[in-house]
Amino acid sequence: MKLTILDDAATTPTLFCWAGPIEPSVLDSWLKERAWVVPEDLKYLWSQTGGGDFFESETIFAPSSSLWADDSLDEVNRHQRNKGLPNRYVAFHSGLRFSAVDMTKGRYFFLDEDSFQVQQEFPALEKWYVEGVRPDFADRYSLTK
């Protein structure tokens, strides 16, 4: 599976700090325990990276890492659900914007972090990154293509 975020990480590794790969079967079991059904592209990103930080302000929440307790997928989602995040969403990213995937639609969203109102919608993780996140950083870090 081709993801530009992984290409960017390969060409500019100093801008990305990943938790480390997760065996797909381990990730599948972890998601099943939570009854979370997420798109294959997000599962692939997590299996390759384990989540982590990138650029100077962005975080993909980590499914099973103790490196960043505040960025634990479980903890973030527990906190966001307590604030009113609908159960159909899994929050997976924060930074300049707050992102969640809708488990019923398999689509990605920028949500207002207070009201959880949809601000922008993307059909796939690739579109979320290339059209939503990356443009804020492309010039600063000379990201091409």
RAWO-V373460 format. One record per residue. N is the residue number from 1. RES is the residue in three letters. PHI is phi in radians with two decimals (none if undefined). OMEGA is omega in degrees with one decimal (none if undefined). Layout:
n: <N/N>
res: <RES/RES>
phi: <PHI/PHI>
omega: <OMEGA/OMEGA>
This chain:
n: <1/2/3/4/5/6/7/8/9/10/11/12/13/14/15/16/17/18/19/20/21/22/23/24/25/26/27/28/29/30/31/32/33/34/35/36/37/38/39/40/41/42/43/44/45/46/47/48/49/50/51/52/53/54/55/56/57/58/59/60/61/62/63/64/65/66/67/68/69/70/71/72/73/74/75/76/77/78/79/80/81/82/83/84/85/86/87/88/89/90/91/92/93/94/95/96/97/98/99/100/101/102/103/104/105/106/107/108/109/110/111/112/113/114/115/116/117/118/119/120/121/122/123/124/125/126/127/128/129/130/131/132/133/134/135/136/137/138/139/140/141/142/143/144/145>
res: <MET/LYS/LEU/THR/ILE/LEU/ASP/ASP/ALA/ALA/THR/THR/PRO/THR/LEU/PHE/CYS/TRP/ALA/GLY/PRO/ILE/GLU/PRO/SER/VAL/LEU/ASP/SER/TRP/LEU/LYS/GLU/ARG/ALA/TRP/VAL/VAL/PRO/GLU/ASP/LEU/LYS/TYR/LEU/TRP/SER/GLN/THR/GLY/GLY/GLY/ASP/PHE/PHE/GLU/SER/GLU/THR/ILE/PHE/ALA/PRO/SER/SER/SER/LEU/TRP/ALA/ASP/ASP/SER/LEU/ASP/GLU/VAL/ASN/ARG/HIS/GLN/ARG/ASN/LYS/GLY/LEU/PRO/ASN/ARG/TYR/VAL/ALA/PHE/HIS/SER/GLY/LEU/ARG/PHE/SER/ALA/VAL/ASP/MET/THR/LYS/GLY/ARG/TYR/PHE/PHE/LEU/ASP/GLU/ASP/SER/PHE/GLN/VAL/GLN/GLN/GLU/PHE/PRO/ALA/LEU/GLU/LYS/TRP/TYR/VAL/GLU/GLY/VAL/ARG/PRO/ASP/PHE/ALA/ASP/ARG/TYR/SER/LEU/THR/LYS>
phi: <none/-1.65/-2.28/-1.05/-1.05/-1.27/-1.09/-1.07/-1.12/-1.25/-1.51/-2.34/-1.09/-1.22/-1.61/-2.27/-2.24/-1.59/-1.23/2.16/-1.00/-2.14/-1.00/-0.92/-1.17/-1.17/-1.10/-1.04/-1.12/-1.06/-1.15/-1.09/-1.01/-1.70/1.02/-1.77/-1.98/-2.03/-1.08/-1.05/-1.16/-1.24/-1.05/-1.11/-1.03/-1.08/-1.15/-1.40/-2.08/1.31/1.44/2.56/-1.86/-2.62/0.90/-1.79/-2.45/-1.88/-2.41/-1.68/-1.06/-1.60/-1.11/-2.47/-2.02/-1.76/-1.14/-2.22/-1.01/-1.24/-1.90/-1.20/-0.98/-1.08/-1.13/-1.08/-1.20/-1.06/-1.09/-1.17/-1.14/-1.10/-1.52/2.03/-1.06/-1.02/-1.08/-1.26/-1.71/-2.09/-1.20/-2.27/-2.65/-2.51/2.87/-1.09/-2.33/-1.95/-2.16/-2.51/-1.89/-1.56/-1.18/-1.45/-1.93/1.18/-1.98/-1.87/-2.43/-1.57/-2.07/-1.16/-1.26/-1.70/-1.72/1.11/-1.28/-1.19/-1.82/-2.74/-2.19/-2.35/-1.37/-2.69/-1.04/-1.02/-1.12/-0.97/-1.30/-1.21/-1.74/-1.85/-1.65/-1.00/-1.01/-1.20/-2.15/-1.01/-1.18/-1.00/-1.89/0.91/-1.40/-1.80/1.28>
omega: <179.7/174.8/-178.8/178.5/178.0/175.1/178.8/179.1/179.3/-177.4/179.0/-172.5/-179.6/-179.8/-175.0/177.3/-175.7/177.8/-179.7/-176.4/175.5/177.7/-177.0/-179.9/177.4/178.4/179.0/178.7/179.9/178.8/-179.3/177.9/-178.2/-176.2/177.0/176.7/-177.8/-179.8/-178.1/-178.3/176.5/176.3/179.7/179.0/178.1/-178.6/-179.9/-170.3/-172.8/-175.4/178.7/-175.6/176.0/-170.1/-178.9/-171.3/-170.5/179.1/166.0/-176.2/-173.1/179.1/-171.7/179.9/174.3/-179.8/-175.3/-176.5/-179.2/-178.1/177.1/179.1/178.3/-176.0/179.9/-178.5/175.5/179.7/-178.6/177.0/175.9/177.5/177.6/177.3/179.4/-177.2/-179.4/-178.8/165.9/175.5/-178.0/-174.8/168.0/-178.5/175.7/176.1/179.1/-174.0/175.8/173.7/177.8/-176.5/-179.4/-177.2/-176.8/-178.2/-176.4/-175.8/158.7/179.6/169.0/-173.1/178.3/-176.3/-176.1/174.1/179.6/176.1/178.9/-176.5/-179.5/-178.0/-175.8/179.3/179.1/178.3/178.5/-177.5/-173.6/-176.8/-174.3/-173.7/-172.1/-177.5/178.4/-173.7/-172.6/-179.4/-177.7/-176.2/177.0/176.7/-178.1/-179.0/none>
